[in-house]
Amino acid sequence: MTELRGVNHAKAIEIRGLNKWYATYHALKDVDLTVAHGERIVVCGPSGSGKSTLIRCINSLEAHNTGTITVDGTQMGDAASIEAIRSEVGMVFQQFNLFPHLTILQNLTLGPMKARGLSRKDAEARAMKYLERVQIPEQADKMPGTLSGGQQQRVAIARSLCMEPKIMLFDEPTSALDPEMISEVLDVIVDLATSGMTMIVVTHEMGFARRAADRMVFMDHGAIVETGTPSEFFESPKTERCRTFLNQILKH
Amino acid sequence: MKNLLLLSSLCLLAGCGASGNWGWYVINPTTTQGWNNITFLIDGFGATILLSVIAAALSMAIGLLVALPGMSDNRWIRMPSRVYIEFVRAIPLLPMLFWVFYGLPVVLQSMGISVRIDAFWGAVITLAISDSAFTAEIYRSGIQSIARGQTEAAKTIGLTYSQTMRYVVLPQAIRRILPPLANQFIYIVKMSAFASVIGMQELTRRANELVVTEYRPLEIYSLLILEYLVLVLIISYFVRRLERKMGSDESR
């Protein structure tokens, strides 16, 4: 199935021997992960297993202690490399993190205008294009606080897309949403997935994982315990910990 | 002119009274002598206001320059700010005023810089530095009250540190910072009275001089307190208006 989707086998992300400590707490243990261009990865695991920490290391929102992270050929190190990596990596947060004092349109044009130097006209045209893509162009002039959670998260996705990243990271994008709003956000992410975007999604939405993932990554206690295609992963998990986890989240 | 009305009613009340201990005649606007005394006292407003406004503006600028590095992740960048705040905050205003007025010119002269620090600038420097330690802490608490997700989102759309501060953090923090900053301004207005001891002709100095010639401390100091009260009430009124204006710009 992976081959049918035409995954380019060059590496989008390469993580080698990654370790991260919070004081004495060992948050990531010898994590290795390689992501091909166009590949869609879903990371799952119990809370505190290091899923969020892992993807936050990829764009250096968290600094790692040992190991290497290479994104699209750029190895993370000095400030310039971090800047280069961030310019290729978009991120969507659990809490949306829209700028509450700016309108939706201003939220979307801020990055393109200030970081990329686009004119207001070009930035607004680009913003409207992506607002249409997430299907809320009519909200452009509203303030974030007046939108529903699902709409806010779609704006957050559009804000990331306005930077035209090659890779998107999603950190539990639906965990803060009311149940009836989850699907509108997942639909947008699935739409992105089918367009060939490289992405890593941390989520507990297993239906979404089956639909959109090329590969599942299961983490526990800061380490990657198991990886596999969704069918392998859901039908015949190799490890006991993974089986227990799947039983717990799928039983409802 | 509100204070004049209040004042004249006060004078009338006291003047009609039979108490031999009171001598409101010194500030009775209906007599030439009283009127001259009142204008002499009121002429101090200009100096008090000018001193306070310049000192407050400098304090706010220095405070921001101290607060920003004070929030760095790097302890070597953070340390000078902490040292400055702890050091300045520990010095009482009056000794600092004496040091700046009598001591600083000597220090500067020994460095080959020959400047005269007059009473006005001595008071401005002292008030600004002394107050800046407090404004720095106000900025820090205001900026830190803005959720960390805001700066993280700014990083992911490629904004630099100064762009993040300017477009994302400070516009949100300013509404929380404004009320305590206004408090500090009122504090500066009141502390400007200390400038009287190095001979600056502001409200308190003039009252002192008048007491020496008229020997009517109760009446003159009562008027002095009334002057500060009126000044502070006027400031409070404008601050409240400003707060309302800034609050209404935003729907959250």
Interface residues (C-beta under 8 A of the other chain):
Chain A: N59 L61 E83 R86 S87 V89 G90 M91 F93 Q95 N97 L98 F99 P100 H101 L110 G111 K114 A115 R116 M143 G145 T146 A156 R159 S160 C162 M163
Chain B: A147 G149 Q150 E152 A153 A154 K155 T156 I157 G158 L159 T160 Q163 Y167 V168 P171 Q172 E250 S251 R252
